Amino acid sequence: MRFMVALGLMMILLATALLAQSLVKGMLAGRVLDDSTGFPISNVNVFLSGTSLGTTTDGKGEFILRAIPPGTYELVTSFVGYQVDVRPVRVNRAAEGPEVIRLKPMVYDLPMVEISAPDPEEWRENLKTFTELLLGYSANASSCTILNPHVVDFAVDPKTGAFTAKAGQPLIIENKALGYRIEYVLRQFELKETILNYNGHPKFVDLEASDEEQLARWKLNRWKAYRGSLQHLLASMAQRTIRREGFLLQLTKEMSLARSGVPRKPVGPDDILVPTPMPFEQRLSFPDYLEVRFLREPAERAFARFLGVERVSTTTRFSGGEVNYQTNLSDAAEMQISWLRLNVFSTTITSNGAMADPRAITTYGYLSYERLAEMLPLDFTSTTKEAHLQ
């Protein structure tokens, strides 16, 4: 379905959204209790998924998160020995809460069969595969390290060949290219044939720079990672700066790298976004596929290898979809071309490019090639973008 909105109305909406984004910061308070006993739990990790906004509970089980840009987030509560609690929260005024979170103790079912220790060599090979798939193949991926790989268990289904990974604790990932330590709560990871499905909840913590030169390098690398990213795209759509930021949007019924022969319809933000009652949010909806070309920089050289590795006959699959080749590999690798498909009828985005439901969109092509090694906190643009532009 296509939505048309008057430009004047959208400009008013944009001005209001940007004003709210820049002036209003929310606060979220709450308390974490043991669901069985009702007693408070201290030192619990509480954070907004995909951001650098996090804290731990005090001796009374209480927490406060401050300086939150308006929007809808996933509040993640994690503590060893308890099930991870994930819940949506909306921050739209100076104070929110209190949020009462009752953590359920983890229940372990002891198997009645003897379990042998995994083959160390096989585990190392599985870890290598898992690391590449999770972090990606970009230049920054070589500067990322999983510091606690021992928390990951792997399994291969003998019937389907599906490769899965589970982590009993948050993964600690050090990204020396961007200057972050990422605490990643892995919720799902499955590779079946050539289709990869994974999701989790990252919390970003700044690494301490050794000197001003390293800090400047991190700022530059972060800005480069932001350019052309999904967050950059959604923010540009919400702020009506698509052309200025270098994006070209087209609707298409199929994913194809061919420059001709495949019907495409150019669209702008007004065609696929409508306002919501909240001044800082807009609703995104479009049919079939939204083809995105980022014209300000070429694709990384490794993207060609990514296409080649995944190539099966004349079809290549990206995270659940497939691309039919009608042009040669070198042409395809020169451009940052991606496709978005909605997994729901519509989803909500904010003016800084955050999504209320990160699983609402499936990405293909270049945005699928860029993975955890390129990820930035959702509060990046609202707190540090100006510093990166100086």
N, C-alpha and C positions, 0 to 999 in steps of 0.2 A: 504494500500500500504506500502511496506517495502522499506526503503532507506538504501543503503550501502555506507559508506564513508570510504576512506582509513584512517588508524590509524595515519599515519604520518601527513596528512593534518589536522586531528582533533587536534593533539597535538600542531601544530602550531597555530591553531585557539584558542585553550585553552590558550596558553601562551599570545597571543595578547589580548584576552578577559580579562585575569586577570591583565595584565599590564594596560589596559584601566580602569578597575574597580578600581585599586589602585591609579592611578596617576591623572586621569582626573575627575574633578567634574564640573558639569554643573551649570548654573544659568538661572533662568527663571524670566522674568520681564513682567509687564503688567499693564493695567488700567481697572477699573470697572466703567461702566457708566449705568445710568438709560436709558432703551431702549426707553421710551416715551419722555423724555425731553432732553436726551443727557448729563445731568449733572453728574459729578463724584459722587460716593457714598463712604463715609468713613466708617471705622470700619467693613468692609466686611470680612468674614472669607474665606480665600483662602488656600487650602492645596492640597497635592498630596495624593489621596486616598490610604489608607493602610499603610501610613508612619507617621513619626513624623515630617515631613517637612511641615510647615504651617506658615502663618502670617496673618496680617490684613492690609487693605488698609489705606493709610494716608489721609490727608485732600484733596488731589488732586485725590483720588481714585486709587493711584498707589501702586504697591506691587513689592517686589523682593524676590525670593526664591533662596538661595545659597546652595552650597555643595551638589548638587544632583548627585547621582551615575548615570552613563549613562543608558538609558533605555527608554521604553515607559510607560507612566503613564496616569492616569485619573486625570485631574485637576478639582477640585470641588470648586465652588464658592457658598456660602450660606449666606443669609441675611434675617432677619425677614421681611415678607411682600412681598418677591420676590420669583419667581420660582428658584429652584436650577439649576445651570448650571453645566453640566458635559461634558468635552471634552477631547479627547486623545491628549497628547503632547509627543513629542519625544525629549529627551535631549541627544545630542551626541557631544557637543563641549562646549567651555568655556562660551558661552553666547547664550541664546535663547530669542526670542521675538522681539519687545514687543507684548504681547498677549492682544488684546482689547476684553473685555467681556461686553456685553450689557445684563443686567439683566431685565427680563420682570416682571412687577408688578403682584402679585397674584390677580387673579380674582375670587371672591366668588359668586357662584350662590345661591341666597337665595331661599330655598324651599317654596312652597306655602301651605305646610301642617304644622300642629303644631307638634313639636318635644318634647316629654316628656323626662325628665331627666333620665339617666340610673340608674338601680338598683345598689346601692353601693356594695351590697354583690356579685351580679353577676359580676360587674366590677372587684372586688378583685380576684374572682376566675379566670376570664379571664387573669388578670395580672399575676397571679401565673403560669398559663399555658404558657403564652407568655414568661415570664422570663426564665422558664426551657428550652423551645424550643430554644430560642435565645442564651442563655449563655451556654447551654449544661449540662451534667450530671457528668463531671469530678470533681476531688477533688478541683480544683481551682475555680469551679463555685460557691461553697459555700462562697467564699471570694469576690464575685462580687455583686455590688448593683447598681440598676438603681436609680439615685438620683432625677430624674424628671419624675416619671411614669405618672404624671397627663397630659402629652402631648400626651399620647397614647389613641387612640379610637379603640374599637373592634366591630366586626360585625360577625354575623353568617348567612349564606345564608339559608333560610328556605327550599329551593328546593334541594340544593346539600349538605348542612351541612358544607360547607367550612368555616373555621375560619380564618378571616383576621384581620390584625392590621395596623393602619396608625398613623404616628406621625407628628404633625404640626411643630415641631421643632426638632433639633438634640437631640438624647438621650444622656444623660451624664451618663456614666457607670464608676464606680470606681472599679478597680481591685486591691485589696490589696494583692493578692498573687503574682502578677507580678510587682506591683508598677507603674501602668499606670492609667490615666484618659482617657477614650475613648469618643470622641465626634462622635457619630454614626448617619449619615444621612440615615435613613431607607427609601429604595425605594420600596421594595416589601416584604410582609410577608403573606403567605397563607398556611394553613394546610388543606388538603383535603383528607379525609379518613386517611390513614397512610403516605401520601406523603407531605413532607414539602419543600416549595420553599421560599427562602428569599435571599435578597441581599441588600447591602448598602455600604456606604463609610465611613470607620473609619479614624479618625485622633487621633494619640497617643500623649499624653503629660505626661512626667515623673512626678510622685508624689514626694513630698519632703520627704526624709527619716528622721525619728526621730533621728537615730544614725547610726554609721558605721555597727553595727550588722544587722540592718534591711536592709541596702543597700546591704550587702553581701548576705543576704537571698534572696532578690529580684534578684540579679544577678544569683544565683544558680537556682532559680525557672524559670527564663527566659531561661537559658540554657537547663533545663530539658524540658520545653515546646517546645523548638526548636527541640530537638532530636526526630526524627521520624515524624515531621510535614510535611505538603505538601511543605512548603518553603525549609525545609532541603532536602527533596527528590529531588525537581527540581534543587536545587543548586548542589547536589551530581551528578545528571545526567549531568548537564552542565559542571561540572568540572572533570567528569570522575573518581569520587571517590566512586562509588556505593558500591562496595564490602568492601572497607575500612571503610565506614560509617555504614555498617551493613544492607544494603537493598538487597533484592532478587526480581528481576523483571521477570514476566512471562506473556506471552500473552495467553488469553483464550477467547473462544466464549461465555462463560457463567460464572456467579458468583456462586461459590460453595465453601462451607467450607470443603468438602470432600478432604482428602489427596490423594485419588486415584480414578480412574474411570472417571475423568474429564480431557480431553486433555489439556495440558499446554506446552508452548514453551518458554524456557528460552531466554531472550534477554538482550542486553546491550545497553548503551546509543548510540553507533554507529549505532545500528539498527533502532532507532526511532528519531534521531536528525540529522539535516543537517545544514550547515552554511548559513548565510545570508550576504548581503553586509555590514551590520554593524558588526564590530568585537566583540561587546559585546552581541550580540543576536544570538540565534539559533532557528530553527523552529522544533517544536515537532509534530509528526504525527504517529498514530498507529491505527490499526483496532480493532473493538470490545472492549474488556476490557483489561486493563493492571493491572494484579494482583501484589500487592506490599506487601511484608512481611518485617517488621522491626524486626531484630533478636537480637538487642542489649538490649532490655528490654521487660518484659511481659506487657500485657494489664492491665489496672487498674481493680480492683475488680468490680467497678460499671459498667464496660462494659457488664458483665454477666446480670446485671439487665436491662441494655439498650436493650440487645438482647431479654430478656424475655418479657419485656413490649411490644415490637413491634411485638412479635411473633403472627402470625395468621396461625393456622393449621400447615402445614409444611413449611410455607413461611414467611420470614421476609422482610419488605421493608425498604430501607434506602434512603431518599431524592430523590425519583423518580425511584428507581430501586428495585429489589427484590432478595433475596438470598435464594436458596433452601437448606434446612438443610439435610445433609447426614452424620452428625456426631453429637455427643451429645453436649449439651450446654457448659459443663465444658471445653471440648477440645477447642471449638471455642473461649471461653473467655480467654484462656491462651495466645493467640498470638495477636500481632498487625497485623492483616490482613485487607487490604483495596483493593478497586478496583477503577480505574479511567476510565472514558469514555469521549471522546471528543464530544462536542456539535457542533463542526465545523470540517472541514477537517484537519486543522492544526492550531497551535497557536504558538506565539513567547514567548520564555522565555529568561531571562538574567542569567548571571553567578552567581548572588546572589539569584536565585530562584524566581524572580518576573515574573508575567505574564502580557503581554500587555493587555489581556482581562481576568479579573478574572472570568468571567462567561463562559469561553470556556471549562472548565473541570467540570464534575460532580463527586463528590466523594461518595463512599459507604463504609460501614464497619467502621473500626476504625477511619479513617479520617473524617467520617461523625459524629461519636460520639464526637469528639473533635470540639468544636465550638468557640464562641466568647471569652469564658473565657481562651482559650489557645492561642489566636491570638497574634502575635507579629508584630511590624512594619516591613515593607519590607526592611527598611534600617538597621535593627538590625545587620545582619551579616557584613555589610560593615562599620559599625561604632563602634560596641561594642563587636563583637565576640571574638577578641583577649583578651579583658579584662576579659571575662567570662572563658577563658581557663587558666588564670593565677592562 
